Amino acid sequence: IALLGRTLPAKDATAALGALGAASVVLTRGARSVLLAHEGGTAVLPTVPVAAIVDVTGAGDALVAGTLHRLAGGDDLRTAVRAGLVTAALALEHPGGVRPDLSPTLFKSAMHRTPVPSQDAP
């Protein structure tokens, strides 16, 4: 990860951001996973399986929106990021940056796809 003029492994980058004052860090690693670092330690959250990637437009924005929506609703960070990953997967399966059929029902039906995150990131 390129950060502050240095290239660092993902785990070191999250530690560096923590040293700069970030209480929590959510670092996406493309199609592989998300690295979550917060006061409870670190975890790797695998991406959510998609039927077929139709368009990557807006997937990162969907991850952030889904995460923030759940944080605003009172979920803990790990649960919120898992919801964000589901939202991103739904975005990947639809053309364009906006999914007009996104609804609580569609989201709830897709939540079964979320794998259980591992503890202690590599």
HUPEUR-V172383 format. One record per backbone hydrogen bond with DSSP energy under -0.5 kcal/mol. NH is the residue of the N-H (numbers start at 1). CO is the residue of the C=O. E is the energy in kcal/mol with one decimal. If there is no record, write none. Layout:
# HUPEUR-V172383
nh->NH co->CO e->E
nh->NH co->CO e->E
This chain:
# HUPEUR-V172383
nh->3 co->1 e->-0.6
nh->3 co->6 e->-3.4
nh->6 co->3 e->-1.7
nh->8 co->1 e->-3.0
nh->8 co->6 e->-0.6
nh->13 co->9 e->-2.3
nh->14 co->10 e->-2.1
nh->15 co->11 e->-1.8
nh->16 co->12 e->-2.4
nh->17 co->13 e->-2.2
nh->18 co->14 e->-2.0
nh->19 co->15 e->-2.3
nh->20 co->16 e->-1.1
nh->21 co->18 e->-1.6
nh->22 co->17 e->-2.2
nh->25 co->37 e->-3.0
nh->27 co->25 e->-0.5
nh->27 co->35 e->-2.9
nh->28 co->26 e->-0.6
nh->29 co->33 e->-2.9
nh->32 co->29 e->-1.7
nh->33 co->29 e->-0.5
nh->34 co->45 e->-2.2
nh->35 co->27 e->-3.1
nh->36 co->34 e->-0.6
nh->36 co->43 e->-3.0
nh->37 co->25 e->-2.7
nh->37 co->35 e->-0.5
nh->38 co->41 e->-2.7
nh->41 co->38 e->-2.7
nh->43 co->36 e->-2.3
nh->44 co->118 e->-1.1
nh->45 co->34 e->-3.1
nh->45 co->43 e->-0.6
nh->46 co->44 e->-0.6
nh->47 co->32 e->-1.1
nh->49 co->113 e->-0.5
nh->54 co->52 e->-0.8
nh->54 co->92 e->-3.2
nh->55 co->92 e->-1.6
nh->59 co->56 e->-2.0
nh->62 co->58 e->-2.5
nh->63 co->59 e->-2.1
nh->64 co->60 e->-2.2
nh->65 co->61 e->-2.9
nh->66 co->62 e->-2.8
nh->67 co->63 e->-2.1
nh->68 co->64 e->-3.0
nh->69 co->65 e->-2.4
nh->70 co->66 e->-1.7
nh->71 co->67 e->-2.4
nh->72 co->68 e->-2.7
nh->73 co->69 e->-1.1
nh->74 co->71 e->-1.6
nh->75 co->70 e->-2.5
nh->80 co->76 e->-2.5
nh->81 co->77 e->-2.7
nh->82 co->78 e->-2.1
nh->83 co->79 e->-1.9
nh->84 co->80 e->-2.2
nh->85 co->81 e->-2.4
nh->86 co->82 e->-1.6
nh->87 co->83 e->-2.3
nh->88 co->84 e->-2.4
nh->89 co->85 e->-2.2
nh->90 co->86 e->-2.3
nh->91 co->87 e->-1.8
nh->92 co->88 e->-2.2
nh->93 co->89 e->-1.2
nh->94 co->91 e->-1.5
nh->100 co->98 e->-0.8
nh->102 co->99 e->-1.8
nh->107 co->103 e->-2.7
nh->108 co->104 e->-2.6
nh->109 co->105 e->-2.1
nh->110 co->106 e->-1.4
nh->110 co->107 e->-0.5
nh->111 co->107 e->-1.1
nh->113 co->110 e->-2.0
nh->114 co->111 e->-1.6
nh->118 co->44 e->-2.0
nh->120 co->42 e->-1.7
